[in-house]
Amino acid sequence: MTRRLTAVCLLGLLIAALASAALAVPGDFVFPRKGAGAGSEQFAPAVFPHTLHRVLFKCYVCHDSLFKMKLGADHMTMEAMGAGKYCGACHDGKTSFETSNFDNCNRCHQK
């Protein structure tokens, strides 16, 4: 009975912590495609799940080392991400899914 009560209490604390963290930050960010070239109309704007990342990581993990604090201040390209910059610093196929894999496009570019 003690183990079960402890488990329920820990689960409750975890849910409360995640809920409070999720409420403390803005939701998803949409990055419109700037200067998209020929054939780019097939991809929707990228959607960044900021709330999810904020629950998993502290702000300083990404700001100001990878991203500026102002939405749209960074000129992100798929080439830069493939070179390990911006999202590509973690989305490298080892830490998380890779941005250079064509099969992963719809994970960020959502219609």
C-alpha positions in Angstrom: 0.0 0.0 0.0 2.9 2.4 0.8 4.5 1.8 -2.6 1.2 2.5 -4.4 0.6 5.7 -2.4 4.2 6.9 -3.1 3.8 6.1 -6.8 0.4 8.0 -7.0 1.9 11.0 -5.2 5.0 11.1 -7.5 2.8 10.8 -10.5 0.6 13.7 -9.2 3.7 15.8 -8.6 5.0 15.1 -12.1 1.7 16.0 -13.7 1.5 19.2 -11.7 5.0 20.2 -12.6 4.4 19.5 -16.3 1.1 21.4 -16.3 2.6 24.4 -14.6 5.6 24.5 -16.9 3.3 24.2 -20.0 1.1 27.0 -18.8 4.1 29.3 -18.2 5.1 29.6 -21.9 3.6 30.4 -25.2 2.3 27.6 -27.4 3.5 26.5 -30.8 5.3 28.9 -33.1 4.7 29.0 -36.8 7.6 30.0 -39.0 6.4 31.2 -42.4 8.6 30.4 -45.4 10.5 33.4 -46.5 11.9 33.7 -50.0 10.9 30.1 -50.8 12.1 29.1 -54.2 10.6 27.1 -57.0 9.0 23.9 -55.9 8.8 25.0 -52.3 5.0 25.4 -52.3 4.8 21.7 -51.5 6.0 22.4 -47.9 3.9 24.1 -45.3 5.4 26.5 -42.8 7.3 24.9 -40.0 5.6 24.6 -36.7 7.8 24.6 -33.6 6.3 23.0 -30.5 7.8 25.5 -28.0 5.7 24.2 -25.1 6.9 20.6 -25.5 10.6 21.8 -25.8 10.1 24.1 -22.8 8.9 21.3 -20.6 11.8 19.1 -21.6 14.6 21.7 -21.5 15.6 24.9 -19.7 15.5 28.1 -21.7 19.3 28.5 -21.7 19.8 25.2 -23.6 18.6 27.0 -26.8 18.6 30.7 -26.0 20.9 32.6 -26.8 23.3 29.9 -27.9 21.2 28.5 -30.8 18.4 31.0 -31.2 17.8 34.7 -30.5 14.9 35.4 -28.1 12.8 37.1 -30.8 10.6 35.0 -33.0 11.8 35.3 -36.6 15.1 37.0 -35.7 17.1 34.0 -37.0 17.4 33.2 -40.7 17.0 29.4 -40.5 17.5 27.3 -43.6 17.5 23.5 -44.1 21.1 23.8 -45.2 22.1 25.5 -41.9 20.2 22.8 -39.9 21.9 20.1 -41.9 25.2 21.7 -40.9 24.2 21.4 -37.2 22.9 24.9 -36.6 19.6 26.0 -35.2 17.3 22.9 -34.9 20.0 20.7 -36.4 22.1 21.1 -33.3 19.8 18.5 -31.6 17.9 17.1 -34.5 20.9 15.3 -35.9 19.7 11.7 -36.0 21.4 10.9 -32.7 19.9 13.2 -30.1 16.6 13.4 -31.9 15.1 12.8 -35.4 17.3 14.3 -38.1 16.2 17.3 -40.2 18.0 16.1 -43.2 15.9 13.0 -43.7 13.2 13.7 -46.3 10.9 11.3 -44.5 10.8 13.6 -41.5 9.6 16.8 -43.3 6.0 16.5 -42.1 7.1 16.4 -38.5 7.8 20.1 -38.7 6.1 21.3 -41.9 2.5 20.8 -41.0 -0.5 21.9 -43.0 
